[in-house]
Amino acid sequence: MIIKKGNKKLADGKYLGKFSLGLIFKRKLKHEAYILEALRESVWSSTLHTFFVFQNLDIIWLNKDYKIVDMIKSAPRFHPALIPKEKSKYVIEASKGFIKKHRLKNGQKLKIS
Protein backbone atom coordinates (compact mmCIF):
# COMPACT_ATOMS: atom_id res chain seq x y z
CA MET A 1 0.00 0.00 0.00
CA ILE A 2 1.16 3.49 -0.77
CA ILE A 3 1.09 6.22 1.87
CA LYS A 4 0.74 9.75 0.49
CA LYS A 5 0.50 13.28 1.84
CA GLY A 6 -1.39 15.19 -0.83
CA ASN A 7 0.11 13.97 -4.09
CA LYS A 8 3.53 13.27 -2.58
CA LYS A 9 4.37 9.61 -1.99
CA LEU A 10 5.79 9.08 1.50
CA ALA A 11 6.33 5.32 1.52
CA ASP A 12 5.43 1.92 0.16
CA GLY A 13 3.78 0.49 3.24
CA LYS A 14 2.80 -3.07 4.00
CA TYR A 15 -0.77 -3.64 5.18
CA LEU A 16 -0.78 -6.02 8.15
CA GLY A 17 -4.56 -6.24 8.56
CA LYS A 18 -6.95 -6.19 11.50
CA PHE A 19 -5.49 -9.05 13.51
CA SER A 20 -1.73 -8.73 13.50
CA LEU A 21 1.25 -8.94 15.76
CA GLY A 22 2.67 -5.94 13.94
CA LEU A 23 6.43 -5.80 14.31
CA ILE A 24 6.69 -8.05 17.36
CA PHE A 25 9.72 -10.36 17.07
CA LYS A 26 10.90 -8.66 13.84
CA ARG A 27 14.61 -7.99 14.00
CA LYS A 28 14.78 -6.09 10.72
CA LEU A 29 12.26 -3.90 8.89
CA LYS A 30 11.66 -4.86 5.27
CA HIS A 31 9.43 -1.82 4.60
CA GLU A 32 9.61 1.79 5.76
CA ALA A 33 6.06 1.66 7.12
CA TYR A 34 3.46 -0.89 8.23
CA ILE A 35 -0.28 -0.23 8.40
CA LEU A 36 -2.56 -1.80 11.00
CA GLU A 37 -6.33 -1.45 11.05
CA ALA A 38 -8.35 -1.50 14.27
CA LEU A 39 -11.65 -3.36 14.40
CA ARG A 40 -13.44 -0.09 15.09
CA GLU A 41 -12.52 3.54 15.58
CA SER A 42 -11.72 3.96 19.26
CA VAL A 43 -8.89 4.75 21.62
CA TRP A 44 -8.65 1.26 23.08
CA SER A 45 -8.79 -0.83 19.92
CA SER A 46 -5.81 1.09 18.49
CA THR A 47 -3.68 0.95 21.64
CA LEU A 48 -0.29 -0.68 21.06
CA HIS A 49 2.44 -2.20 23.14
CA THR A 50 6.06 -2.59 22.10
CA PHE A 51 6.99 -5.75 23.96
CA PHE A 52 9.48 -7.71 21.83
CA VAL A 53 9.77 -4.89 19.29
CA PHE A 54 13.50 -4.57 18.86
CA GLN A 55 13.75 -1.14 17.18
CA ASN A 56 12.46 2.32 17.98
CA LEU A 57 9.54 3.23 15.73
CA ASP A 58 7.57 6.31 14.84
CA ILE A 59 3.87 5.65 15.52
CA ILE A 60 1.12 7.55 13.69
CA TRP A 61 -2.58 7.16 14.53
CA LEU A 62 -5.21 8.07 11.90
CA ASN A 63 -8.96 8.37 12.27
CA LYS A 64 -11.43 6.80 9.83
CA ASP A 65 -10.95 9.79 7.49
CA TYR A 66 -7.14 9.26 7.47
CA LYS A 67 -6.50 12.44 9.48
CA ILE A 68 -3.54 12.27 11.89
CA VAL A 69 -4.92 12.33 15.43
CA ASP A 70 -1.72 11.51 17.36
CA MET A 71 1.94 10.63 16.83
CA ILE A 72 4.92 9.39 18.80
CA LYS A 73 8.44 10.00 17.55
CA SER A 74 10.82 7.18 18.42
CA ALA A 75 8.40 5.16 20.53
CA PRO A 76 10.11 3.35 23.39
CA ARG A 77 10.79 -0.36 23.06
CA PHE A 78 9.20 -2.82 25.53
CA HIS A 79 6.51 -0.32 26.58
CA PRO A 80 3.24 -1.78 27.97
CA ALA A 81 0.75 0.67 26.41
CA LEU A 82 0.97 3.40 23.78
CA ILE A 83 -2.45 5.02 23.78
CA PRO A 84 -3.60 7.61 21.21
CA LYS A 85 -5.05 10.89 22.50
CA GLU A 86 -8.11 10.57 20.23
CA LYS A 87 -10.13 7.81 18.62
CA SER A 88 -8.30 6.20 15.73
CA LYS A 89 -8.94 3.51 13.14
CA TYR A 90 -5.50 3.06 11.55
CA VAL A 91 -2.00 2.86 12.96
CA ILE A 92 1.18 3.36 10.97
CA GLU A 93 4.30 1.83 12.48
CA ALA A 94 7.18 3.48 10.64
CA SER A 95 10.94 3.50 10.83
CA LYS A 96 12.49 5.93 13.30
CA GLY A 97 12.68 9.44 11.79
CA PHE A 98 9.68 8.99 9.45
CA ILE A 99 7.63 11.75 11.13
CA LYS A 100 10.48 14.28 11.01
CA LYS A 101 11.56 13.32 7.48
CA HIS A 102 8.07 13.94 6.08
CA ARG A 103 7.23 16.87 8.40
CA LEU A 104 4.02 15.27 9.63
CA LYS A 105 1.76 17.16 12.02
CA ASN A 106 -1.45 16.41 13.89
CA GLY A 107 -4.49 17.29 11.80
CA GLN A 108 -2.87 16.55 8.45
CA LYS A 109 -4.66 14.13 6.16
CA LEU A 110 -2.85 11.18 4.59
CA LYS A 111 -3.95 8.88 1.77
CA ILE A 112 -3.53 5.13 1.92
CA SER A 113 -4.15 3.17 -1.27
Secondary structure, 3 states (H helix, E strand, C coil): CEEEECCEEEEEEEEEECCCCCCCCCCCCCCCEEEEEEEEEECHHHCECCCCCCCCEEEEEECCCCEEEEEEEEECCCCCCECCCCCEEEEEEEECCHHHHCCCCCCCECEEC
